[in-house]
């Protein structure tokens, strides 16, 4: 009887390790995206997800991914807002940078880092970022998003994903 119990615990440990290794971890790559109840852009939002936040992929449906947050919420995000988390191995001499801020992740996802952005701003001193800042403050209702998608025949209304 003791042997059966031991085999049970060994099998449970192997199963746990396997499921941990096979679970796909995603990271939010945009400044803000939303966890939604259904795989639709105009679906009710459950939570705001910030750049750098990690998610566990459960399944997929078209361009939508069903995910679980670290707090246990389960919902949908669009695949364009996340990427598979990459792991960096630390070199023996510890010269590899292993930590980054959410802001750096968001900039890197757009092809920028702080140095590139500073250099660009220095070369283009007369460039105004007022409209960019204004756009970041826009908030749309689900009905406005649905109307936009429908009018443009986007996503499930007959166009691209």
C-alpha positions in Angstrom: 0.0 0.0 0.0 2.8 2.4 0.8 4.3 1.7 -2.7 1.0 2.9 -4.4 1.0 6.1 -2.3 4.6 6.8 -3.3 3.8 6.2 -7.0 0.8 8.6 -6.7 3.0 11.4 -5.3 5.7 10.8 -7.9 3.1 10.9 -10.7 1.6 14.1 -9.3 5.0 15.8 -9.1 5.8 14.8 -12.7 2.4 16.0 -13.9 2.8 19.3 -12.0 6.3 20.0 -13.5 5.2 19.0 -17.0 2.1 21.3 -16.9 4.3 24.2 -15.5 6.9 23.7 -18.3 4.2 23.5 -21.0 2.1 26.5 -19.8 2.7 29.4 -22.2 3.4 32.6 -20.4 2.6 35.8 -22.2 3.6 39.4 -21.4 1.5 42.5 -22.2 3.5 44.5 -24.8 1.3 47.6 -25.1 0.9 50.4 -22.7 -2.7 49.3 -21.7 -5.0 46.7 -22.9 -8.2 45.2 -21.5 -9.1 41.7 -20.3 -12.5 41.1 -21.9 -15.4 38.8 -21.1 -15.7 37.6 -24.7 -13.3 37.6 -27.7 -14.6 40.8 -29.1 -13.2 44.4 -29.1 -16.5 45.8 -27.8 -17.0 43.1 -25.1 -17.4 44.1 -21.5 -14.0 44.8 -19.9 -13.0 42.9 -16.7 -9.7 44.5 -15.9 -7.0 46.9 -17.3 -3.7 45.2 -18.1 -0.5 47.2 -18.1 2.7 46.8 -20.1 4.9 44.1 -18.6 2.1 42.3 -16.8 2.3 38.5 -17.2 -0.6 36.2 -18.2 -1.0 32.5 -18.6 -2.4 31.4 -21.9 -5.3 28.9 -21.6 -6.5 28.7 -25.2 -7.0 30.6 -28.4 -9.9 31.5 -30.8 -8.8 33.2 -34.0 -6.7 36.3 -33.0 -8.0 36.2 -29.4 -6.3 34.5 -26.5 -8.1 33.2 -23.4 -5.8 34.0 -20.5 -5.5 33.9 -16.7 -4.0 36.8 -14.8 -1.8 36.5 -11.7 -4.8 37.4 -9.6 -6.9 34.5 -11.1 -9.1 36.5 -13.5 -9.9 34.6 -16.7 -10.8 36.4 -19.9 -9.8 37.3 -23.4 -7.1 39.6 -24.9 -6.2 40.2 -28.5 -3.0 38.6 -29.7 -1.6 41.9 -31.0 -1.4 43.2 -27.4 0.8 40.4 -26.0 3.8 38.4 -26.8 5.3 35.2 -25.6 7.5 35.8 -22.6 11.2 35.3 -23.3 13.6 34.2 -20.6 17.1 35.7 -20.4 19.8 33.5 -19.0 22.3 35.2 -16.8 25.9 35.0 -18.0 28.6 33.8 -15.6 30.1 37.2 -15.4 26.6 38.7 -14.7 26.9 41.4 -17.4 23.6 40.5 -19.0 20.8 42.8 -18.0 18.0 40.6 -16.6 15.4 43.1 -15.3 13.5 45.8 -17.2 10.7 48.2 -16.4 7.2 48.0 -17.9 7.9 51.3 -19.7 11.0 49.9 -21.3 9.0 46.8 -22.4 6.3 49.0 -24.0 8.9 51.2 -25.8 10.8 48.1 -27.0 7.6 46.6 -28.4 7.2 49.8 -30.5 10.8 49.6 -31.6 12.1 52.3 -29.2 14.1 52.4 -26.0 14.8 55.4 -23.9 18.1 56.2 -25.7 16.5 56.0 -29.2 13.6 58.2 -28.1 15.9 60.8 -26.5 18.1 60.9 -29.6 15.0 61.3 -31.8 13.7 64.2 -29.6 17.1 65.9 -29.7 17.2 65.8 -33.5 13.6 67.0 -33.8 13.3 69.8 -31.3 10.4 71.5 -33.0 8.3 68.4 -33.1 5.2 68.6 -30.9 4.0 65.6 -29.0 0.8 67.3 -27.9 -1.5 65.3 -30.2 0.2 62.0 -29.2 -0.4 62.9 -25.5 -4.0 63.9 -26.4 -4.7 60.6 -28.2 -3.5 58.6 -25.1 -6.2 60.3 -23.1 -9.1 59.2 -25.5 -11.5 56.8 -23.9 -14.1 55.0 -26.0 -17.2 53.1 -24.9 -17.8 49.6 -26.2 -20.6 50.9 -28.4 -18.3 53.5 -30.0 -15.8 50.7 -30.7 -18.5 48.4 -32.1 -19.8 51.2 -34.4 -16.2 52.0 -35.7 -15.6 48.3 -36.4 -18.9 47.9 -38.1 -18.6 51.0 -40.3 -15.1 50.1 -41.4 -16.1 46.4 -41.9 -13.4 45.3 -39.6 -12.9 42.1 -37.5 -16.1 40.1 -37.2 -18.0 42.6 -39.4 -16.3 41.3 -42.6 -12.7 42.4 -42.5 -9.4 41.6 -41.1 -8.6 40.4 -37.6 
